[in-house]
């Protein structure tokens, strides 16, 4: 086990997203609607991006088809890795994407259901 010591600047201490300030992560995610239409995306701020999808702040496919449920996500530590993974998942057949979602979220629950309460 490795233990890391991190020195934080005063403007970072006490912030809500302290962990995100210490280690930047990138996420590959899948959004869905009630009929299980899927959208695959990548972001450097999953919380903000899901908020944007849920409130139709991003015009396009997700707002057109009302994709408001976060049904899957995974984290990467470099943008290159996240983008490569997004491209990989986008290239899959729909059935393989469904299997990915159901491997961790068999009931297709909204994983961000309580994020904005």
TAMO-V783467 format. One record per helix or strand. SS is the DSSP state (H for helix, E for strand). FROM is the first residue (numbers start at 1). TO is the last residue. Records with the same first field share a line. If there is no record, write none. Layout:
# TAMO-V783467
SS=FROM-TO / FROM-TO
This chain:
# TAMO-V783467
H=18-22 / 46-54 / 61-64 / 79-90 / 94-104
E=26-32 / 38-43 / 69-76
